[in-house]
Amino acid sequence: MKHLMIICVLVGALAGCGSGENHSIATSEFQRSCTADSDCVAVFEGTLGCCGGNCPNGAVNQVGYPDYEAALAKRTPICSPAPPCAAVTNIACRAGAICASGTCVFAPLGADAAGAN
């Protein structure tokens, strides 16, 4: 599966996505302040590829989530022809987000949020 993802990224890069386009996303671009774990949403940050389906590895505040989704939609490259992409299951991407010291942060599934606020 890992090899298929590498192939997906390489094919996407070779497919001619515009070099002047921004195909990455960072949580620092969006609101991350919080007062409770329920304020936070787990999201992906990093380089976006044609295959999509990136597992969460960052977090933003729910207030900033619509802006995150809009930026994600705008920045995800559309490659033609579409490369073969591996299916990513929700089980493989199970993660969450917590509020730690007033900032939304990524929390792997099962992380104990007690005392993190």
N, CA, C and O atoms as CSV, one atom per row, in Angstrom:
chain,resi,resn,atom,element,x,y,z
A,1,MET,N,N,0.836,-1.189,0.000
A,1,MET,CA,C,0.000,0.000,0.000
A,1,MET,C,C,0.882,1.255,0.000
A,1,MET,O,O,0.571,2.246,-0.661
A,2,LYS,N,N,1.989,1.196,0.754
A,2,LYS,CA,C,2.886,2.339,0.827
A,2,LYS,C,C,3.469,2.650,-0.555
A,2,LYS,O,O,3.605,3.813,-0.937
A,3,HIS,N,N,3.807,1.598,-1.292
A,3,HIS,CA,C,4.365,1.793,-2.632
A,3,HIS,C,C,3.351,2.443,-3.562
A,3,HIS,O,O,3.708,3.265,-4.406
A,4,LEU,N,N,2.087,2.073,-3.404
A,4,LEU,CA,C,1.045,2.654,-4.238
A,4,LEU,C,C,0.886,4.143,-3.965
A,4,LEU,O,O,0.658,4.925,-4.888
A,5,MET,N,N,1.008,4.543,-2.684
A,5,MET,CA,C,0.916,5.966,-2.342
A,5,MET,C,C,2.091,6.741,-2.946
A,5,MET,O,O,1.916,7.856,-3.436
A,6,ILE,N,N,3.286,6.145,-2.909
A,6,ILE,CA,C,4.464,6.795,-3.501
A,6,ILE,C,C,4.261,6.957,-5.000
A,6,ILE,O,O,4.573,8.005,-5.566
A,7,ILE,N,N,3.742,5.927,-5.632
A,7,ILE,CA,C,3.460,6.002,-7.067
A,7,ILE,C,C,2.440,7.106,-7.337
A,7,ILE,O,O,2.580,7.872,-8.291
A,8,CYS,N,N,1.413,7.180,-6.491
A,8,CYS,CA,C,0.374,8.202,-6.630
A,8,CYS,C,C,0.978,9.596,-6.580
A,8,CYS,O,O,0.653,10.447,-7.409
A,9,VAL,N,N,1.851,9.832,-5.616
A,9,VAL,CA,C,2.474,11.146,-5.488
A,9,VAL,C,C,3.357,11.453,-6.686
A,9,VAL,O,O,3.327,12.565,-7.213
A,10,LEU,N,N,4.141,10.477,-7.119
A,10,LEU,CA,C,5.017,10.684,-8.275
A,10,LEU,C,C,4.229,10.947,-9.545
A,10,LEU,O,O,4.567,11.846,-10.315
A,11,VAL,N,N,3.184,10.170,-9.767
A,11,VAL,CA,C,2.361,10.368,-10.957
A,11,VAL,C,C,1.712,11.749,-10.909
A,11,VAL,O,O,1.637,12.447,-11.920
A,12,GLY,N,N,1.248,12.128,-9.730
A,12,GLY,CA,C,0.639,13.449,-9.581
A,12,GLY,C,C,1.618,14.554,-9.893
A,12,GLY,O,O,1.259,15.544,-10.529
A,13,ALA,N,N,2.848,14.396,-9.453
A,13,ALA,CA,C,3.868,15.416,-9.717
A,13,ALA,C,C,4.193,15.481,-11.204
A,13,ALA,O,O,4.432,16.560,-11.747
A,14,LEU,N,N,4.200,14.328,-11.857
A,14,LEU,CA,C,4.528,14.291,-13.276
A,14,LEU,C,C,3.346,14.659,-14.167
A,14,LEU,O,O,3.524,14.913,-15.359
A,15,ALA,N,N,2.150,14.690,-13.603
A,15,ALA,CA,C,0.959,14.946,-14.408
A,15,ALA,C,C,0.821,16.402,-14.812
A,15,ALA,O,O,-0.060,16.752,-15.597
A,16,GLY,N,N,1.677,17.239,-14.285
A,16,GLY,CA,C,1.675,18.614,-14.753
A,16,GLY,C,C,0.868,19.573,-13.923
A,16,GLY,O,O,0.347,20.547,-14.467
A,17,CYS,N,N,0.736,19.351,-12.638
A,17,CYS,CA,C,0.068,20.334,-11.801
A,17,CYS,C,C,0.878,21.618,-11.880
A,17,CYS,O,O,2.107,21.583,-11.834
A,18,GLY,N,N,0.204,22.735,-11.998
A,18,GLY,CA,C,0.891,24.008,-12.185
A,18,GLY,C,C,1.920,24.293,-11.115
A,18,GLY,O,O,1.630,24.154,-9.926
A,19,SER,N,N,3.116,24.688,-11.513
A,19,SER,CA,C,4.193,24.911,-10.567
A,19,SER,C,C,3.943,26.136,-9.696
A,19,SER,O,O,4.515,26.237,-8.610
A,20,GLY,N,N,3.102,27.071,-10.143
A,20,GLY,CA,C,2.839,28.263,-9.369
A,20,GLY,C,C,1.703,28.085,-8.375
A,20,GLY,O,O,1.395,29.007,-7.620
A,21,GLU,N,N,1.078,26.917,-8.361
A,21,GLU,CA,C,-0.058,26.673,-7.475
A,21,GLU,C,C,0.412,26.163,-6.123
A,21,GLU,O,O,1.418,25.460,-6.026
A,22,ASN,N,N,-0.327,26.527,-5.080
A,22,ASN,CA,C,-0.024,26.065,-3.735
A,22,ASN,C,C,-0.786,24.776,-3.473
A,22,ASN,O,O,-2.015,24.786,-3.399
A,23,HIS,N,N,-0.072,23.669,-3.333
A,23,HIS,CA,C,-0.691,22.373,-3.078
A,23,HIS,C,C,-0.326,21.864,-1.690
A,23,HIS,O,O,-0.116,20.668,-1.490
A,24,SER,N,N,-0.254,22.780,-0.738
A,24,SER,CA,C,-0.007,22.369,0.647
A,24,SER,C,C,-0.940,23.153,1.562
A,24,SER,O,O,-1.494,24.184,1.180
A,25,ILE,N,N,-1.099,22.639,2.777
A,25,ILE,CA,C,-1.981,23.271,3.741
A,25,ILE,C,C,-1.357,23.107,5.126
A,25,ILE,O,O,-0.809,22.052,5.447
A,26,ALA,N,N,-1.441,24.147,5.934
A,26,ALA,CA,C,-0.872,24.126,7.281
A,26,ALA,C,C,-1.911,24.601,8.282
A,26,ALA,O,O,-2.660,25.537,8.004
A,27,THR,N,N,-1.960,23.969,9.429
A,27,THR,CA,C,-2.931,24.361,10.447
A,27,THR,C,C,-2.667,25.769,10.966
A,27,THR,O,O,-3.581,26.424,11.467
A,28,SER,N,N,-1.437,26.236,10.854
A,28,SER,CA,C,-1.098,27.582,11.332
A,28,SER,C,C,-1.812,28.681,10.553
A,28,SER,O,O,-1.838,29.832,10.988
A,29,GLU,N,N,-2.390,28.337,9.407
A,29,GLU,CA,C,-3.130,29.303,8.594
A,29,GLU,C,C,-4.545,29.541,9.123
A,29,GLU,O,O,-5.225,30.461,8.669
A,30,PHE,N,N,-4.993,28.726,10.073
A,30,PHE,CA,C,-6.383,28.751,10.511
A,30,PHE,C,C,-6.458,28.926,12.028
A,30,PHE,O,O,-5.472,28.741,12.742
A,31,GLN,N,N,-7.642,29.286,12.495
A,31,GLN,CA,C,-7.817,29.479,13.934
A,31,GLN,C,C,-7.564,28.171,14.665
A,31,GLN,O,O,-8.106,27.129,14.295
A,32,ARG,N,N,-6.735,28.228,15.710
A,32,ARG,CA,C,-6.411,27.039,16.498
A,32,ARG,C,C,-6.660,27.248,17.988
A,32,ARG,O,O,-6.528,26.306,18.770
A,33,SER,N,N,-7.018,28.467,18.397
A,33,SER,CA,C,-7.244,28.716,19.819
A,33,SER,C,C,-8.494,27.978,20.285
A,33,SER,O,O,-9.420,27.754,19.505
A,34,CYS,N,N,-8.513,27.599,21.576
A,34,CYS,CA,C,-9.629,26.822,22.092
A,34,CYS,C,C,-9.737,26.981,23.610
A,34,CYS,O,O,-8.816,27.453,24.276
A,35,THR,N,N,-10.887,26.571,24.125
A,35,THR,CA,C,-11.086,26.535,25.573
A,35,THR,C,C,-11.491,25.135,26.035
A,35,THR,O,O,-11.434,24.840,27.229
A,36,ALA,N,N,-11.899,24.273,25.104
A,36,ALA,CA,C,-12.308,22.902,25.432
A,36,ALA,C,C,-11.983,21.978,24.260
A,36,ALA,O,O,-11.867,22.423,23.118
A,37,ASP,N,N,-11.839,20.690,24.555
A,37,ASP,CA,C,-11.556,19.709,23.504
A,37,ASP,C,C,-12.610,19.755,22.399
A,37,ASP,O,O,-12.287,19.556,21.228
A,38,SER,N,N,-13.859,20.014,22.760
A,38,SER,CA,C,-14.946,20.034,21.775
A,38,SER,C,C,-14.803,21.173,20.761
A,38,SER,O,O,-15.495,21.175,19.743
A,39,ASP,N,N,-13.923,22.132,21.021
A,39,ASP,CA,C,-13.664,23.220,20.071
A,39,ASP,C,C,-12.832,22.748,18.881
A,39,ASP,O,O,-12.794,23.423,17.852
A,40,CYS,N,N,-12.167,21.605,19.005
A,40,CYS,CA,C,-11.130,21.187,18.054
A,40,CYS,C,C,-11.567,20.083,17.101
A,40,CYS,O,O,-12.380,19.225,17.448
A,41,VAL,N,N,-11.006,20.123,15.884
A,41,VAL,CA,C,-11.267,19.148,14.831
A,41,VAL,C,C,-9.921,18.673,14.279
A,41,VAL,O,O,-9.046,19.491,13.995
A,42,ALA,N,N,-9.752,17.366,14.125
A,42,ALA,CA,C,-8.539,16.804,13.529
A,42,ALA,C,C,-8.572,17.007,12.020
A,42,ALA,O,O,-9.593,16.765,11.376
A,43,VAL,N,N,-7.447,17.453,11.457
A,43,VAL,CA,C,-7.342,17.721,10.019
A,43,VAL,C,C,-5.973,17.268,9.514
A,43,VAL,O,O,-5.073,16.981,10.303
A,44,PHE,N,N,-5.828,17.209,8.204
A,44,PHE,CA,C,-4.538,16.914,7.581
A,44,PHE,C,C,-3.799,18.214,7.311
A,44,PHE,O,O,-4.400,19.209,6.905
A,45,GLU,N,N,-2.486,18.199,7.539
A,45,GLU,CA,C,-1.652,19.301,7.071
A,45,GLU,C,C,-0.439,18.710,6.378
A,45,GLU,O,O,0.097,17.684,6.795
A,46,GLY,N,N,-0.014,19.376,5.311
A,46,GLY,CA,C,1.121,18.906,4.532
A,46,GLY,C,C,0.867,19.119,3.057
A,46,GLY,O,O,0.033,19.938,2.670
A,47,THR,N,N,1.594,18.377,2.232
A,47,THR,CA,C,1.464,18.474,0.780
A,47,THR,C,C,0.274,17.647,0.328
A,47,THR,O,O,0.134,16.480,0.695
A,48,LEU,N,N,-0.578,18.268,-0.474
A,48,LEU,CA,C,-1.775,17.612,-0.981
A,48,LEU,C,C,-1.469,16.934,-2.309
A,48,LEU,O,O,-0.761,17.491,-3.148
A,49,GLY,N,N,-1.998,15.744,-2.497
A,49,GLY,CA,C,-1.787,15.017,-3.731
A,49,GLY,C,C,-3.091,14.741,-4.447
A,49,GLY,O,O,-4.172,15.018,-3.926
A,50,CYS,N,N,-2.981,14.196,-5.638
A,50,CYS,CA,C,-4.152,13.893,-6.459
A,50,CYS,C,C,-5.046,12.839,-5.827
A,50,CYS,O,O,-6.252,12.823,-6.076
A,51,CYS,N,N,-4.479,11.965,-5.021
A,51,CYS,CA,C,-5.245,10.865,-4.459
A,51,CYS,C,C,-6.112,11.268,-3.284
A,51,CYS,O,O,-7.083,10.578,-2.974
A,52,GLY,N,N,-5.789,12.365,-2.624
A,52,GLY,CA,C,-6.571,12.773,-1.460
A,52,GLY,C,C,-6.501,11.716,-0.379
A,52,GLY,O,O,-5.555,10.929,-0.344
A,53,GLY,N,N,-7.485,11.685,0.504
A,53,GLY,CA,C,-7.538,10.657,1.522
A,53,GLY,C,C,-6.428,10.720,2.548
A,53,GLY,O,O,-6.053,9.692,3.112
A,54,ASN,N,N,-5.892,11.905,2.805
A,54,ASN,CA,C,-4.804,12.032,3.764
A,54,ASN,C,C,-5.338,11.932,5.188
A,54,ASN,O,O,-6.342,12.560,5.524
A,55,CYS,N,N,-4.670,11.149,6.019
A,55,CYS,CA,C,-5.078,10.989,7.410
A,55,CYS,C,C,-4.765,12.248,8.207
A,55,CYS,O,O,-3.773,12.923,7.930
A,56,PRO,N,N,-5.595,12.574,9.192
A,56,PRO,CA,C,-5.336,13.744,10.034
A,56,PRO,C,C,-3.994,13.643,10.751
A,56,PRO,O,O,-3.576,12.568,11.179
A,57,ASN,N,N,-3.337,14.781,10.869
A,57,ASN,CA,C,-2.079,14.868,11.603
A,57,ASN,C,C,-1.931,16.249,12.253
A,57,ASN,O,O,-0.853,16.597,12.736
A,58,GLY,N,N,-3.009,17.029,12.263
A,58,GLY,CA,C,-3.019,18.364,12.852
A,58,GLY,C,C,-4.420,18.667,13.361
A,58,GLY,O,O,-5.307,17.815,13.303
A,59,ALA,N,N,-4.619,19.898,13.866
A,59,ALA,CA,C,-5.927,20.249,14.406
A,59,ALA,C,C,-6.200,21.736,14.241
A,59,ALA,O,O,-5.282,22.554,14.284
A,60,VAL,N,N,-7.472,22.079,14.052
A,60,VAL,CA,C,-7.927,23.468,13.987
A,60,VAL,C,C,-9.183,23.607,14.845
A,60,VAL,O,O,-9.814,22.615,15.208
A,61,ASN,N,N,-9.533,24.847,15.160
A,61,ASN,CA,C,-10.767,25.125,15.883
A,61,ASN,C,C,-11.939,24.932,14.923
A,61,ASN,O,O,-11.811,25.190,13.726
A,62,GLN,N,N,-13.078,24.481,15.444
A,62,GLN,CA,C,-14.260,24.291,14.602
A,62,GLN,C,C,-14.673,25.569,13.891
A,62,GLN,O,O,-15.224,25.521,12.791
A,63,VAL,N,N,-14.409,26.720,14.518
A,63,VAL,CA,C,-14.746,28.006,13.896
A,63,VAL,C,C,-13.937,28.192,12.606
A,63,VAL,O,O,-14.449,28.745,11.633
A,64,GLY,N,N,-12.687,27.739,12.593
A,64,GLY,CA,C,-11.832,27.870,11.414
A,64,GLY,C,C,-11.962,26.726,10.433
A,64,GLY,O,O,-11.385,26.775,9.347
A,65,TYR,N,N,-12.718,25.686,10.798
A,65,TYR,CA,C,-12.827,24.504,9.945
A,65,TYR,C,C,-13.435,24.788,8.568
A,65,TYR,O,O,-12.934,24.246,7.583
A,66,PRO,N,N,-14.479,25.601,8.445
A,66,PRO,CA,C,-14.990,25.900,7.093
A,66,PRO,C,C,-13.930,26.560,6.197
A,66,PRO,O,O,-13.863,26.267,5.004
A,67,ASP,N,N,-13.111,27.440,6.760
A,67,ASP,CA,C,-12.031,28.047,5.981
A,67,ASP,C,C,-10.999,26.999,5.575
A,67,ASP,O,O,-10.469,27.038,4.464
A,68,TYR,N,N,-10.720,26.066,6.478
A,68,TYR,CA,C,-9.803,24.965,6.187
A,68,TYR,C,C,-10.345,24.141,5.018
A,68,TYR,O,O,-9.620,23.853,4.065
A,69,GLU,N,N,-11.627,23.765,5.099
A,69,GLU,CA,C,-12.237,22.961,4.033
A,69,GLU,C,C,-12.196,23.673,2.683
A,69,GLU,O,O,-11.943,23.044,1.655
A,70,ALA,N,N,-12.444,24.980,2.684
A,70,ALA,CA,C,-12.410,25.750,1.436
A,70,ALA,C,C,-10.998,25.763,0.854
A,70,ALA,O,O,-10.816,25.573,-0.349
A,71,ALA,N,N,-10.007,25.986,1.706
A,71,ALA,CA,C,-8.615,26.001,1.241
A,71,ALA,C,C,-8.208,24.616,0.735
A,71,ALA,O,O,-7.513,24.502,-0.275
A,72,LEU,N,N,-8.633,23.579,1.428
A,72,LEU,CA,C,-8.327,22.210,1.020
A,72,LEU,C,C,-8.894,21.924,-0.365
A,72,LEU,O,O,-8.203,21.369,-1.219
A,73,ALA,N,N,-10.139,22.297,-0.586
A,73,ALA,CA,C,-10.782,22.071,-1.882
A,73,ALA,C,C,-10.071,22.841,-2.992
A,73,ALA,O,O,-9.901,22.331,-4.100
A,74,LYS,N,N,-9.662,24.053,-2.694
A,74,LYS,CA,C,-9.007,24.897,-3.698
A,74,LYS,C,C,-7.593,24.412,-4.023
A,74,LYS,O,O,-7.150,24.513,-5.166
A,75,ARG,N,N,-6.890,23.888,-3.025
A,75,ARG,CA,C,-5.477,23.537,-3.200
A,75,ARG,C,C,-5.210,22.101,-3.609
A,75,ARG,O,O,-4.108,21.788,-4.060
A,76,THR,N,N,-6.204,21.210,-3.460
A,76,THR,CA,C,-5.991,19.825,-3.851
A,76,THR,C,C,-5.866,19.756,-5.368
A,76,THR,O,O,-6.773,20.179,-6.086
A,77,PRO,N,N,-4.749,19.226,-5.858
A,77,PRO,CA,C,-4.556,19.192,-7.310
A,77,PRO,C,C,-5.526,18.233,-8.000
A,77,PRO,O,O,-5.943,17.226,-7.427
A,78,ILE,N,N,-5.864,18.561,-9.210
A,78,ILE,CA,C,-6.673,17.687,-10.053
A,78,ILE,C,C,-5.754,17.230,-11.167
A,78,ILE,O,O,-5.332,18.031,-12.001
A,79,CYS,N,N,-5.448,15.958,-11.181
A,79,CYS,CA,C,-4.504,15.434,-12.146
A,79,CYS,C,C,-5.228,14.677,-13.244
A,79,CYS,O,O,-6.171,13.928,-12.988
A,80,SER,N,N,-4.776,14.885,-14.454
A,80,SER,CA,C,-5.377,14.229,-15.596
A,80,SER,C,C,-4.257,13.672,-16.468
A,80,SER,O,O,-3.440,14.441,-16.973
A,81,PRO,N,N,-4.200,12.395,-16.652
A,81,PRO,CA,C,-5.157,11.396,-16.187
A,81,PRO,C,C,-4.978,11.154,-14.686
A,81,PRO,O,O,-3.904,11.370,-14.125
A,82,ALA,N,N,-6.052,10.704,-14.064
A,82,ALA,CA,C,-6.003,10.419,-12.628
A,82,ALA,C,C,-5.095,9.220,-12.377
A,82,ALA,O,O,-5.195,8.208,-13.071
A,83,PRO,N,N,-4.210,9.330,-11.389
A,83,PRO,CA,C,-3.320,8.207,-11.076
A,83,PRO,C,C,-4.080,7.115,-10.325
A,83,PRO,O,O,-5.144,7.377,-9.764
A,84,PRO,N,N,-3.544,5.893,-10.310
A,84,PRO,CA,C,-4.182,4.850,-9.495
A,84,PRO,C,C,-3.951,5.192,-8.023
A,84,PRO,O,O,-2.817,5.442,-7.612
A,85,CYS,N,N,-5.002,5.202,-7.246
A,85,CYS,CA,C,-4.892,5.569,-5.840
A,85,CYS,C,C,-5.345,4.427,-4.953
A,85,CYS,O,O,-6.307,3.724,-5.264
A,86,ALA,N,N,-4.646,4.252,-3.854
A,86,ALA,CA,C,-5.010,3.232,-2.880
A,86,ALA,C,C,-6.201,3.723,-2.073
A,86,ALA,O,O,-6.313,4.912,-1.774
A,87,ALA,N,N,-7.078,2.811,-1.729
A,87,ALA,CA,C,-8.225,3.155,-0.877
A,87,ALA,C,C,-7.722,3.357,0.551
A,87,ALA,O,O,-6.936,2.558,1.061
A,88,VAL,N,N,-8.182,4.427,1.184
A,88,VAL,CA,C,-7.832,4.688,2.575
A,88,VAL,C,C,-9.096,4.521,3.396
A,88,VAL,O,O,-10.102,5.184,3.142
A,89,THR,N,N,-9.047,3.646,4.367
A,89,THR,CA,C,-10.231,3.401,5.189
A,89,THR,C,C,-10.254,4.336,6.393
A,89,THR,O,O,-9.215,4.822,6.841
A,90,ASN,N,N,-11.443,4.576,6.902
A,90,ASN,CA,C,-11.587,5.409,8.091
A,90,ASN,C,C,-10.866,4.801,9.284
A,90,ASN,O,O,-10.385,5.531,10.151
A,91,ILE,N,N,-10.783,3.485,9.341
A,91,ILE,CA,C,-10.110,2.822,10.457
A,91,ILE,C,C,-8.629,3.184,10.445
A,91,ILE,O,O,-8.040,3.396,11.505
A,92,ALA,N,N,-8.023,3.257,9.268
A,92,ALA,CA,C,-6.605,3.587,9.169
A,92,ALA,C,C,-6.339,5.027,9.589
A,92,ALA,O,O,-5.215,5.359,9.966
A,93,CYS,N,N,-7.339,5.874,9.532
A,93,CYS,CA,C,-7.162,7.297,9.815
A,93,CYS,C,C,-7.828,7.747,11.107
A,93,CYS,O,O,-8.147,8.928,11.241
A,94,ARG,N,N,-8.046,6.870,12.042
A,94,ARG,CA,C,-8.737,7.251,13.273
A,94,ARG,C,C,-7.832,8.134,14.113
A,94,ARG,O,O,-6.732,7.735,14.494
A,95,ALA,N,N,-8.306,9.328,14.394
A,95,ALA,CA,C,-7.538,10.290,15.186
A,95,ALA,C,C,-8.500,11.317,15.750
A,95,ALA,O,O,-9.677,11.352,15.393
A,96,GLY,N,N,-7.989,12.138,16.620
A,96,GLY,CA,C,-8.810,13.180,17.204
A,96,GLY,C,C,-8.000,14.435,17.441
A,96,GLY,O,O,-6.856,14.559,17.002
A,97,ALA,N,N,-8.617,15.355,18.141
A,97,ALA,CA,C,-7.960,16.622,18.461
A,97,ALA,C,C,-8.375,17.019,19.867
A,97,ALA,O,O,-9.503,16.765,20.288
A,98,ILE,N,N,-7.460,17.640,20.583
A,98,ILE,CA,C,-7.742,18.100,21.935
A,98,ILE,C,C,-7.285,19.548,22.080
A,98,ILE,O,O,-6.524,20.066,21.263
A,99,CYS,N,N,-7.769,20.183,23.140
A,99,CYS,CA,C,-7.355,21.538,23.472
A,99,CYS,C,C,-6.263,21.430,24.537
A,99,CYS,O,O,-6.520,20.966,25.648
A,100,ALA,N,N,-5.064,21.853,24.203
A,100,ALA,CA,C,-3.942,21.796,25.137
A,100,ALA,C,C,-3.363,23.190,25.294
A,100,ALA,O,O,-2.862,23.771,24.331
A,101,SER,N,N,-3.428,23.718,26.483
A,101,SER,CA,C,-2.894,25.052,26.786
A,101,SER,C,C,-3.470,26.115,25.856
A,101,SER,O,O,-2.762,27.033,25.442
A,102,GLY,N,N,-4.757,25.990,25.529
A,102,GLY,CA,C,-5.436,26.989,24.718
A,102,GLY,C,C,-5.241,26.870,23.227
A,102,GLY,O,O,-5.616,27.776,22.484
A,103,THR,N,N,-4.651,25.747,22.759
A,103,THR,CA,C,-4.426,25.536,21.330
A,103,THR,C,C,-4.900,24.147,20.927
A,103,THR,O,O,-4.614,23.168,21.617
A,104,CYS,N,N,-5.624,24.055,19.815
A,104,CYS,CA,C,-6.041,22.758,19.289
A,104,CYS,C,C,-4.818,22.014,18.780
A,104,CYS,O,O,-4.023,22.555,18.011
A,105,VAL,N,N,-4.674,20.760,19.219
A,105,VAL,CA,C,-3.549,19.927,18.793
A,105,VAL,C,C,-4.056,18.552,18.393
A,105,VAL,O,O,-5.094,18.098,18.874
A,106,PHE,N,N,-3.327,17.901,17.519
A,106,PHE,CA,C,-3.621,16.553,17.062
A,106,PHE,C,C,-3.458,15.575,18.220
A,106,PHE,O,O,-2.533,15.699,19.022
A,107,ALA,N,N,-4.354,14.612,18.301
A,107,ALA,CA,C,-4.266,13.580,19.330
A,107,ALA,C,C,-4.570,12.232,18.698
A,107,ALA,O,O,-5.679,12.020,18.207
A,108,PRO,N,N,-3.600,11.311,18.699
A,108,PRO,CA,C,-3.886,9.979,18.188
A,108,PRO,C,C,-5.048,9.355,18.943
A,108,PRO,O,O,-5.267,9.675,20.111
A,109,LEU,N,N,-5.790,8.476,18.300
A,109,LEU,CA,C,-6.943,7.835,18.916
A,109,LEU,C,C,-6.544,7.236,20.251
A,109,LEU,O,O,-5.526,6.553,20.359
A,110,GLY,N,N,-7.345,7.494,21.255
A,110,GLY,CA,C,-7.086,6.939,22.567
A,110,GLY,C,C,-6.260,7.857,23.463
A,110,GLY,O,O,-6.005,7.516,24.617
A,111,ALA,N,N,-5.835,9.023,22.950
A,111,ALA,CA,C,-5.067,9.944,23.772
A,111,ALA,C,C,-5.958,10.435,24.908
A,111,ALA,O,O,-7.139,10.716,24.704
A,112,ASP,N,N,-5.396,10.533,26.080
A,112,ASP,CA,C,-6.144,10.966,27.246
A,112,ASP,C,C,-6.097,12.480,27.331
A,112,ASP,O,O,-5.031,13.069,27.512
A,113,ALA,N,N,-7.251,13.102,27.199
A,113,ALA,CA,C,-7.317,14.564,27.235
A,113,ALA,C,C,-7.428,15.097,28.659
A,113,ALA,O,O,-7.406,16.312,28.860
A,114,ALA,N,N,-7.544,14.233,29.632
A,114,ALA,CA,C,-7.702,14.687,31.005
A,114,ALA,C,C,-6.530,15.538,31.430
A,114,ALA,O,O,-5.376,15.124,31.316
A,115,GLY,N,N,-6.819,16.703,31.909
A,115,GLY,CA,C,-5.774,17.602,32.382
A,115,GLY,C,C,-5.061,18.359,31.287
A,115,GLY,O,O,-4.149,19.133,31.578
A,116,ALA,N,N,-5.447,18.162,30.026
A,116,ALA,CA,C,-4.768,18.833,28.927
A,116,ALA,C,C,-5.231,20.267,28.772
A,116,ALA,O,O,-4.513,21.088,28.202
A,117,ASN,N,N,-6.428,20.587,29.273
A,117,ASN,CA,C,-6.972,21.948,29.114
A,117,ASN,C,C,-6.319,22.917,30.048
A,117,ASN,O,O,-6.657,24.101,30.044
